[in-house]
């Protein structure tokens, strides 16, 4: 495993705060969606800390997971500023962009090898639909953990915005029609996962989120999901659509199959 000391974690936090605020407006205030991503980044760091702690990783390894959690969405800031959207297909892959930002601007002089490669790879691949084959075994634990932590917080962000009737702020252009698109259902049936290309309604988006549970990697991640009531909330939101039943069956099979690490 890879070690990261307290000073390096502090440097990561200071750099992230400074870099992200270069995209703030007058008075160093973010526009609402960038504020969401700023707060999301720190919550993912905390979730990474929690998951790694429950997995009984060493303190240096926990700190490494925290740094990756904090930095994972750094590409969101230039993405939104340039394109006005967080939708990767119509702008840029924010994982790839995050890696580019870190290569160019992060203070790597304070980080010895192999830390740079581990952080850069985890940031680049945290948002990919599947983890590429042949990924370095030293990177995989951190990559899987940040993917879990990221999903867990996005679940809560979406749930909050739906519950407070602010989902249009988070997902502009999304239809609130209570239906799941046929193309999305076919995609899930064929692949067991889903992409945003077939998402047009809020229920489509929540269905995609439900398939994310199939991609969780660690027992603590599911325990957090369960404790938050997220799975039951998703089931309730999707209860009006018969197609959701098969997806929840796959989720339950994944959970009861005891295939988490």
Secondary structure, 3 states (H helix, E strand, C coil): CCCCCHHHHHHHHHHHHHHHHHHCCHHHCCCHHHHHHHHHHHHHHHHHHHHHHHCCCCHHHHHHHHHHHHHCCCHHHHHHHHHCCCCHHHCCCHHHHHHHHHHHHCCHHHCCCCHHHHHHHHHHHCCCCCCCCCCCHHHHHHHHHHHHHHHHHHHHHHHHHHHCCCHHHHCCCCECCCCCCHHHHHHHHHHCCCCHHHCCEHHHHHHHHHHHHHHCCCHHHHHHHHHCCHHHHHHHHCCCCCCHHHHHHHHHHHHHCCCCC
